[in-house]
Amino acid sequence: MVYYERACTREYEPGCYDLGILLTQGEVPIDGHKAGRAFMASCGMGNAAACLNVTSLIEQNLYDAPEPHTVASLKERACSLLPEACGL
């Protein structure tokens, strides 16, 4: 996990996304807050799946997105990055 954290800290998008996945799948202790931060970073770097994953964490009350982000704004970002993700 340390390598994924280091990669994310260095703004390597796949490292952030993989860290989020790792922290939500149970291979290591599940941590919604850390996963949410990792997915937010990945979303900010253009990963539509990360945007959708963080909305799922928010909807499950496992992560509180920082202002001004909302579920709607994150889903909108995902749709703008990958229209197929939203059936467009």
RAMO-V792107 format. One record per residue. N is the residue number from 1. RES is the residue in three letters. PSI is psi in radians with two decimals (999 if undefined). Layout:
BEGIN
n->[N & N]
res->[RES & RES]
psi->[PSI & PSI]
END
This chain:
BEGIN
n->[1 & 2 & 3 & 4 & 5 & 6 & 7 & 8 & 9 & 10 & 11 & 12 & 13 & 14 & 15 & 16 & 17 & 18 & 19 & 20 & 21 & 22 & 23 & 24 & 25 & 26 & 27 & 28 & 29 & 30 & 31 & 32 & 33 & 34 & 35 & 36 & 37 & 38 & 39 & 40 & 41 & 42 & 43 & 44 & 45 & 46 & 47 & 48 & 49 & 50 & 51 & 52 & 53 & 54 & 55 & 56 & 57 & 58 & 59 & 60 & 61 & 62 & 63 & 64 & 65 & 66 & 67 & 68 & 69 & 70 & 71 & 72 & 73 & 74 & 75 & 76 & 77 & 78 & 79 & 80 & 81 & 82 & 83 & 84 & 85 & 86 & 87 & 88]
res->[MET & VAL & TYR & TYR & GLU & ARG & ALA & CYS & THR & ARG & GLU & TYR & GLU & PRO & GLY & CYS & TYR & ASP & LEU & GLY & ILE & LEU & LEU & THR & GLN & GLY & GLU & VAL & PRO & ILE & ASP & GLY & HIS & LYS & ALA & GLY & ARG & ALA & PHE & MET & ALA & SER & CYS & GLY & MET & GLY & ASN & ALA & ALA & ALA & CYS & LEU & ASN & VAL & THR & SER & LEU & ILE & GLU & GLN & ASN & LEU & TYR & ASP & ALA & PRO & GLU & PRO & HIS & THR & VAL & ALA & SER & LEU & LYS & GLU & ARG & ALA & CYS & SER & LEU & LEU & PRO & GLU & ALA & CYS & GLY & LEU]
psi->[-0.55 & -0.68 & -0.67 & -0.74 & -0.78 & -0.75 & -0.73 & -0.72 & -0.57 & 0.28 & 0.69 & 1.83 & -0.83 & -0.56 & -0.69 & -0.82 & -0.82 & -0.62 & -0.78 & -0.77 & -0.83 & -0.72 & -0.10 & -0.15 & -0.20 & 0.03 & -0.55 & 2.94 & 2.29 & 2.32 & 1.68 & -0.63 & -0.86 & -0.70 & -0.75 & -0.75 & -0.72 & -0.78 & -0.66 & -0.74 & -0.80 & -0.72 & -0.77 & -0.42 & 0.10 & 0.29 & 1.89 & -0.69 & -0.67 & -0.67 & -0.76 & -0.66 & -0.68 & -0.58 & -0.63 & -0.74 & -0.70 & -0.80 & -0.47 & 0.12 & 0.60 & -0.18 & 2.43 & 1.96 & 2.48 & 2.62 & 2.53 & 0.27 & 2.41 & 2.94 & -0.78 & -0.75 & -0.61 & -0.66 & -0.65 & -0.72 & -0.76 & -0.76 & -0.63 & -0.56 & -0.65 & 1.52 & -0.54 & -0.46 & -0.36 & 0.23 & 0.41 & 999]
END
